[in-house]
Amino acid sequence: MKMKTALTIAGSDCSGGAGIQADLKTMTMNGVYAMSAITALTAQNTTGVRAIQEAAPEFLKDQIDAVFEDIRPDAVKIGMVSSAELIEVIADRLAYYKAENVVVDPVMVATSGSELMKNNARSVLTSALLPLATLVTPNIPEAEILSGQSVHTKDDMERAAKLIGDTCGCAVLLKGGHSVNDANDLLYADGCYEWFSGKRIKNPNTHGTGCTLSSAIAANLAKGYGLANSIQKAKDYISGALAAMLDLGHGSGPMNHAFDLAGRFAK
C-alpha cells in the first residue's frame, strides 16, 4: 500500500520541541511520510524565543511548489506564520494546487508567552487562509483573538467556535487546555458541536502541544480517517506523549513524541 504523505508549513524550533521539528516527529510516529516548508527560523528553547528570522515570501513559495510538484501531500498542516505576506503566499499556493485536508494551527503566542504573529497578519489569516482550511485549532487565547470575544465558560467556547467557523467557513477545534472546562476540546463542524473529553495530565512540560496535536490530526486525515476520529486519535497520541513524563530543559519542556517507538533501531 502506498504510504500517505503530509506537509507541515511552519517555523523551525532549534530546541526540537515545537514547530516543524515537533511536526515531523509527530507525523512520522503517526504513520505518514512527513515533509516541511519553513516559514521562519527561530532561536528558542524551553524558556522563550530569542530571535525570529522570516523566510522570504518567494523562497517559501519555491518550497511549497517543490513539494507539490513532486510528492503531493495528502494533508497539510500550517503552523507559525508571522507575516501577512507569507500567509498570502501559502493561501495562493494551496488554492492553486487545490490542497486537501488542510489543518491550520493559528500560532499567535508561544507556550513561553512570546508573541509569534504580527497584528496585520491576523486579518489576512481569517480572510485568505482559514476559508481554505478543513480545520482550525485555536487554543482559548487564540480563539479570543479570532472571535473578538472573551472565553471563560463552556457556553463561551461554543459561541466563539461557532463565530469563527461560520465567519471563516471551516471546522473549528477549540482546545480547552487553558484552564477552561479541564482538558476538554470542542469541535464545531457543519453547524454541530461535539465535545472531546480528556484527562488533565500533571506534566508542566507542554512545549509544542499545539503543534503536535494539529500535526497528528493532519496525519490521521491523510490516512483517510474522518474529522472526529482523526481528532480523537490525535488526542490519544498527545496523552501518551505527555504521560511519558519527559523532563528536558529549564522551562516548559517538550513531550516525548517517540514514546511509542518500539523498533529495533530505537533500542
Order of alpha helices (4+ residues) and beta strands (2+ residues): beta-alpha-beta-beta-alpha-beta-alpha-beta-alpha-beta-alpha-alpha-beta-beta-beta-alpha-alpha
